Amino acid sequence: MATIYADRVEGLACRCCQGHIATFKVEKDGLRCLWCSTKITCRTPVEFVIKGACACTPEPDRTTFVVDTDGVKTCTRCGTVR
């Protein structure tokens, strides 16, 4: 389960780790993984986090998506917007 704080979001999927354990730092123009520095461009603050299917993950697995203030869903593993 993801936890949203003012300065970070914990429990997200990232290409640098298996599962949903990465921590992303909240920046002015998006999120940055604290482990591998992967940048996810979105409008902050993050409203909520959902799990869903994305082309970057195998069929049975699900990844996390952040939903920003505009309602745009961005995959935290590959950065795809849907």
Buried (B, 14 or more C-beta within 10 A) or exposed (E): EBEBEEEBBBBBBBBBBEEBEBBBEBBEEBBBBBEEEBEBEBBBEBBEBEEEBBEBBEEEBBBBBBBBEEEBBBBBBBBBEE
